[in-house]
Amino acid sequence: MASSVAQNFIRSGKKIVAIGRNYAEHAKELNNALPKEPFFFLKPTTSYLLSGGKLEIPRGIVAHHEVELGFIIGKTGRDISQANAEDYIAGYTLAVDMTARNLQDKVKKQGLPWSAAKGFDGFTPISQTFIPKHLIPDPHNLRLSLKINNEIKQNGSTSDMIFRIPRLIEHVSSIMTLEEGDLVLTGTPSGVGSVIPGDRVECLLTDETGKTLATLEFDAVLRQGGFEFQP
């Protein structure tokens, strides 16, 4: 579908729900324990950056890329069962959950919230493509990849998710209502690392046959003004 569809859910959605540690190898590379149930954090919708845009990295920030499959909520629901979860999905998109890793590490050590580390403007790049759910019969059999300056950094399969999408919907909706237009990010495979000003980032979502479903690309630049990280 046209990019206007992606722009519509950006305008209408009220929140971005990002699932953490949903791939075992990613949790391992960050020395994090595997979760016993899904956990998530929220990102502001002001962090959206449509493919083709420029990612502004604040001064002093070590910015890490995390390529992810996202799905868009098609109708509002609360306490949704796994059996009915698919009814609430409108479609899918490709996204990158950017993280200010040094800021996150600093505040975690202090026992403080880390919303700022995930919430900078532009820290949720997404593809221009909205993929209706009927075009993806099995979202747990897709491949996510990310290149920086033509070098592969992440290349993983959604089959490696610890918690599958119906379980994610059940869990999140048992805590807060999922509303039409909300975006849920499903976690990232291993291989996360730094994006620095001057980098060109290209991401790809393909199906089991290798067919391209969505692309996402952006250039990283240094933000002028605003926040500056203080160690």
C-alpha angles and dihedrals in degrees: 000000000000124000089251088075091058089047090051095058090044088057097041103038117094100199148013114226111200121195115217130215096002094146117062096215091052092051088049095051090055093043091243125147117247112257120243090210132015118282129188146181131207129245125195119248087235086075092070116118117181118224111275094038132115120259109219112212113201118234114277094010122133100213119200127197123225114180113207146174110242130194129202122225111237100192136014117266144163130196091010116185122227088242091060098033097104090060088068097053117095097180148300140274140181118249145167121222103209116204130196091221100186091048091047092050091048097052094040089057088052092049091244130137116269102209091121091058090061102029109066115130109273095017093124107060112185136185122259087233125093111195114204110229094243088067091060108053092174116029089181092068102061134110125232122196137173130192130191115202089345094307117119112239103162128028117161145142127243086223086080094066111128092210118032124224099264089054091049092052092047092050099044094044091051087063105033135008115262110222133204110276096023115137122222118198113206103206136270135267121235124286101074116161147142130316114196133188109282095034123128112214122199125181132188136196116196136172128234091278093053094254113151112243100172141356131202129188137168142160123236119227134173113261114238113221126343123080122014121190116241114196 
